[in-house]
């Protein structure tokens, strides 16, 4: 996994770049959060392709556990991907509500993610 730093409006954002899955279980997300907080990042961008499909099955609790920690530690998160394939009402509502609050965002492009996390 590679971390690419973006700095906008004095906000340090980490974009995680990887070929494979980097978040399989909740602990993976928590480790990423802890490591990047330690490095001084205010926001994190992950790509949907690097997150296990179990994350998007709300019954597993993985998404809830990870996103709760991001909220608790006030680190913003943007997940970039194509979420149109999700047909479950629960995950669609979850994405909608997350985007509405704005601390956790599900967006279609990297530029949208950077804009959201940098306060544009």
Secondary structure as the mmCIF struct_conf table of DSSP 4:
data_model
#
loop_
_struct_conf.conf_type_id
_struct_conf.id
_struct_conf.beg_label_comp_id
_struct_conf.beg_label_asym_id
_struct_conf.beg_label_seq_id
_struct_conf.end_label_comp_id
_struct_conf.end_label_asym_id
_struct_conf.end_label_seq_id
STRN STRN1 UNK A 2 UNK A 8
TURN_TY1_P TURN_TY1_P1 UNK A 9 UNK A 10
STRN STRN2 UNK A 11 UNK A 17
BEND BEND1 UNK A 19 UNK A 20
BEND BEND2 UNK A 22 UNK A 22
STRN STRN3 UNK A 23 UNK A 23
BEND BEND3 UNK A 24 UNK A 25
HELX_RH_AL_P HELX_RH_AL_P1 UNK A 26 UNK A 38
TURN_TY1_P TURN_TY1_P2 UNK A 39 UNK A 40
BEND BEND4 UNK A 42 UNK A 42
STRN STRN4 UNK A 43 UNK A 47
HELX_RH_3T_P HELX_RH_3T_P1 UNK A 48 UNK A 50
STRN STRN5 UNK A 51 UNK A 51
HELX_RH_3T_P HELX_RH_3T_P2 UNK A 53 UNK A 56
HELX_RH_3T_P HELX_RH_3T_P3 UNK A 58 UNK A 60
HELX_RH_AL_P HELX_RH_AL_P2 UNK A 62 UNK A 72
TURN_TY1_P TURN_TY1_P3 UNK A 73 UNK A 74
STRN STRN6 UNK A 76 UNK A 80
BEND BEND5 UNK A 81 UNK A 81
TURN_TY1_P TURN_TY1_P4 UNK A 84 UNK A 85
HELX_RH_AL_P HELX_RH_AL_P3 UNK A 89 UNK A 101
BEND BEND6 UNK A 103 UNK A 103
STRN STRN7 UNK A 104 UNK A 107
BEND BEND7 UNK A 108 UNK A 109
HELX_RH_AL_P HELX_RH_AL_P4 UNK A 110 UNK A 118
TURN_TY1_P TURN_TY1_P5 UNK A 119 UNK A 119
#
